Each structure stands twice: as structure tokens, then as C-alpha cells.
Amino acid sequence: PIWLDRVGCTGGERTIGECYHSGWGVHSSTCNHSSDFGVFCLRKISGKASMKLVNSTNVGGRLVAYYNNTWGTVCDEGWDIRDAHVVCRMLGFHHAIDAKSTAFFGEGAGPVWLSNLQCSGNESDISECSHSGWGVQNCDHNRDVGVVCTEYPQTQYVRLVDGQHP
């Protein structure tokens, strides 16, 4: 079934049901599943910013932040695997397998929003980590950070010793 047609939202709605629409289950005769659409949701940080990966594979890419109505990057000053773990969990992954620096996934554009991130790695949100402040930095885009995440829990390796076979 097609549940909604002619949906119009202003951005202040808490649910899609609060947006203007033709009525639940009411659609025009020209509306079919070739008109279906999807939504890409971003994780809010402190109610002010969102993050996503760009120039990416399914699990890795350059980290960008949306703040003050503008997309910008994150500087690699102080960037390490602990910061990457927090970012990956925010983006819905299990953990990070690599924290990339020096524009590994290409140089971004716009402002460099964050620098000197200091996470312990246990935080659930970047807003819980210390940093220099939004827009406070001395980086160029050749120092943009990236991250490689995984959906799978860390594998524990076992090594057998003193056995009959190497």
C-alpha cells in the first residue's frame, strides 16, 4: 500500500504525521511505487550539529559536521582511535577499526569545525568529549579526519600453543 502522498513538512514537526499530507492511505491515481522516496537521517549533537561520512565506502569516509547551517570538517589535531570509536557508535556502527588523518579520504571544503577532540572512547556522543570549540582551530583541509567503522563486534583471537600441529 501507499500510505502517504503529497507530503509537505516545514521542518519543525516531530513526526511525519504532523506534516501536511492527503490523508493516510489516500493517494492520487498517478502515485505509484516508482515515486517512493527515502530519508537519510543525521545524528544530532547537542541539538546543534549533525555528522556524516562523505567520500566514503559503506563503513568509512571523511567526517563532516553540520553546524550553524553549514557543513564543515574535523581537524586531525589530537584525533585518535578513541575519538573514532565514539563517532562510529554515533553513526550506528559497532566501533572503529581505524582513525584516518591527513585527508586520507580527500580534502573537504567549508569551515573546519572541530579540532583537538579528546574522547576517552566510552562516550556515547561527541558532545561529551572535550574540544577546542566550534570553529576554533588552526587547521587546513589537508588535515581533515576520516574514520573506518565496522558493524561487527571486535573479534577475540585465540592462539593455541604446545599442540601437535603448528
Disulfide bonds with the S-S distance in Angstrom:
Cys9-Cys19 1.93
Cys75-Cys139 1.66
Cys88-Cys149 1.94
Cys119-Cys129 2.09
